[in-house]
Amino acid sequence: MNDTYRIETDNLGNVKLPLSCLYGIHTRRALNNFDLAGQPVDRTLVRAFGSVKLACALTNQELGVWRQEKANVIVTACKEMAEGKLNHHVVVDRLQGGAGTSLNMNVNEVIANRALQLLGKEPGEYDAVSPLDDINFQQSTNDTFPTALRLAVIWKIQDLEKSVVSLQEAFQDKEKAFAHIIKIGRTQMQDAVLTTLGREMSAYAEVLSRDRWRIYKCFERLRVVNLGGTAIGSGLGASRTYIFRAVNKLRENTGIGFARAENLTDATQNNDVFVEVSGILKALATTLWKISGDLRLLSSGPDAGLAEIQLPAKQAGSSIMPGKVNPVIPEAIAQAAMMVIGRDQVISMAVANGSLELNSFLPLVADCILGNIDYLNRSCIRLRQDCVEGMRANEERCRQQAENATAVATALIGVLGYTKTSELVDKAQKSGKSIKEIATELNYITEKEFNDLLTPEAICRLGSATIQRRKA
């Protein structure tokens, strides 16, 4: 060691490190080997790893593994990691070989060196606090990484659930605001029957309600962890007392109802829970994609399209067409949804490629599933703030289209029957008159009766108020 650098050694040789650097030789080798993603590990996963290490350290402290002063500084360093204060020292790439060993060692080294600083010593003086013999004591990458990943996913899903609820409520507000606006409902992109704009908004709110419930139920899948299983679920290198206490400490520290898996070998081998959770996230992605497509279509035009709603103008839409404003928010949301759906397939492949007692591809699973939650969370927030809340209805356009469309005739089927109503449609099309005009001229129905059938209340009523009775 000199004034500018220190030398650390492993079984592969020596490595020079900056004297004050909190990571060590294992992290340095990982930086040399892995640069595929070009981004460090997700910061939430780093904090989650700190929380897992804290639970392990507190358990070891209770078991009297270290003298009190050493235990205190290790616990303090773990807390700082859990609080995000040491994030910038965790620098390994998101995509790494070794089933996450590089991340585990990066965390171990940073916690050890931070503890050394708290003892008044220099980083690298591992005789006092060791990344492996102390910070990783009674642990393995193979139980700490999956546990940290579950915790990180839970934290992010809690935020996502709130964003989905807020988006749902925004559509519920529009359901109320647009409840009186009669418009054409369409099937196969063709005019079908009358509905209201509010009823359309209610359907978006309802599907988001289901997504929210599915996301909430993810917690039950994620709370079962393999902490204490060490390398392959056998608990090798850990005492029985530690194995039974570590998860309890994690539950106490996080306030999340973690439970130790009954079969630690299964929980270490198999990561199907991430495929299940990813599928639920994919369901939300399809919802957002579908809603975005509908909003683009309903706002199309504005002169030659449907133009039943107007989305907030966010930016100029063309470098060559003056005045053009595009639905850029729904377009962006759709792209995020596509990314989530694509990454869901990656997660499935990564989980399926686990071999025997361990899955080497959890770093890829972590990158995809945590990134997907971020995409969806930001999409829900952006769609609500920059699109739905400022969305306005074009009432006049909806009224004109409803009055001029043959779909109005469907409201008469319960009174006149299908055959007579079809005749009305045919006569209206040939004469150029409206359905209402032809029906009243032929005394099939009075103007008041016609208007009563076309109120928002009548259109949104479940079933028809009046059904023609036919004799057998």
Buried (B, 14 or more C-beta within 10 A) or exposed (E): EEEEBBEBEEEEEEBEBEBEBBBBBBBBBBBEBBEEBEEBBBBBBBBBBBBBBBBBBBBBBEBEBBEEEBBBBBBBBBBBBBEEBBBEBBBBBBBBBBBBBBBBBBBBBBBBBBBBBBBEBBBBBBEBBBBBEBBBBBBBBBBBBBBBBBBBBBBBBBBBBBBBBBBBBBBBBBBEBBBBBBBBBBEEEEBBBBBBBBBBBBBBBBBBBBBBEBBBEBBEBBBBBBBBBBBBBEBEEBBEEBBEBBBBBBBEBBEBEBEBBEEBBEBBBBBBBBBBBBEBBBBBBBBBBBBBBBBBBBBBEBEEEBBBBBBBEBEEBEEEEEEEBBBBBBEBBBBBBEBBBEBBEBBBEBBEEBEEEBBBBBBBBBBBBBBBBBBBBBBBBBBBBBBBBBBEBBBEBBEEBBEBBBBBBBBBBBBBBEEBBBBBBEBBEEEEEBBBBBBBEEEBBEEEBBEBBBEBEBBBEEEEEEEEEEEE
